[in-house]
Amino acid sequence: MRVLLLKAGATALTVIATVASALYVSSHLKNPTAPLQPSVLNANGNGSAVSALGGTVTVGPSVRPGNAQPVTSTYAS
């Protein structure tokens, strides 16, 4: 009797977890209007300089504009 109860409990837990995962995924669909990358704060290419303790650190944007078409989706086989 205990074995049957344990198997039924494990099966019920598996079914509940599967249903909950399916509901979560279906309620968080991909947004096709979402941007592909976050906007760059200082997009003019100059970067920003910070000096501390006698040294200077210059940080610029790491994403550069290009002429290629943006990748809007991917496919994995």
N, C-alpha and C positions, 0 to 999 in steps of 0.2 A: 504494500500500500504506500509506503514511504517513497519508493522508487518511482511509482506512477505519479505521485504528487510532485516530486522534484522535476520529473520530465515535463509535466503539465505547466509547472511554474516557469521553467526555462523556455518552453515554447511560447507561453503567454508574454514573457518579457521580450523575447525576440520579435514577436508580432507587434507589440506596442512600440518598441524602438524603431522598427521598420516603418510603421505608420507615422510616427512622430517625425522621423527623418523626411519622409515623403511630403508631409505637410509643411515642414520648414523650408525645404527646397522649392516647393511650388509657390510659396509665398514670398520668396526672395529671388525672383527672376532677374535675368540680366537686363540692365537698362541700356537700350541701344543709343540713347542720347548722352550717355555719360562720356566725359572727356577721357582720352586715352592716356593722358599724363597730367599731372598737376601743373598749374601755371607757374612760371618762373617769376619770382618777385622782381628781379632786376634784369629784364630781358634785353636791355639795350647793349649788353656785352661788356660793360665797364667793370662790373663786379663791385664789391665793397671791401674797403680796407679797414682793418682794425689794428691798432698798435697798442701793445702792452709790454711792459718791462723792457723797453728799448728795442723790441722787434716789431716787425710788421707782417701781418698775415693778410693776403688778398684772396678773397673767395669770389669766384665768378660762377655763372650758371654752367652746369655740365651738359645741358641739353642744347644743342645747336640746331637752328632751322636748316632744313635741307630741301631738295627739289623732288624727292621721291614721294610717291603716293603713300598715305598712311595705311597701316595695317589695321583693318577694322575688325577682323575676326581671324581665328586660326582653326585649322582642321588637323586632328590627329587620327591616324588610322589605327 
